[in-house]
Amino acid sequence: MMQGVNRPARKPRSTARGRQGSLRGGVLTRMKASTVERYSDPVIEASVARIEAVSRLMDDLFEIPGTNVRVGLDAIIGLVPIVGDLISQAVSSYIIWEARQLGVSRFTMGRMIANSALDTVVGIIPVAGDAFDVMFRANRKNLALLKGHLAKHGHVRRRGAGAGPVIDVTARSVA
């Protein structure tokens, strides 16, 4: 081996769908590349981080090998008839409670409760409910509703390209 040759640092391995992998302790870990949103209040930011963690845990924790389908504990716990779906509902209720603490409107709260209730009621059906649990991600939908509410009410702090004011111009051609 030649000494004194400068080699560039290796980039983390890139995998499908924008994920990057890193080698830690001999184990390849995968991380999703996602946009981190900043909120005007650290309390809101911490609350949204907790909700994101619970949502990820319940709706898309594992990827089924050989497919693009992700499942979470909601689908796995839902395999236990009735009791599993009630446990999943209790965890989903935490997300709704946390959103209420952040001051979500009654309309948005109603939509979140409807998503969670639909997931629980259909999830109780033995085989079709389990398939529904995999496809209908109530916790992810509720997270999106919460983020939409926070953005609408000015709690999201934007930085970087495209973060400034929007200038709306109508161009007319003069003939």
Secondary structure, 3 states (H helix, E strand, C coil): CCCCCCCCCCCCCECHHHCEEEEECCEEEEECCCCCCEECCHHHHHHHHHHHHHHHHHHCCEECCCCCCEECHHHHHCCCCCHHHHHHHHHHHHHHHHHHHCCCCHHHHHHHHHHHHHHHHHHCCCCHHHHHHHHCCHHHHHHHHHHHHHHHCCCEECCCCCCCCCCCCCCCCCC
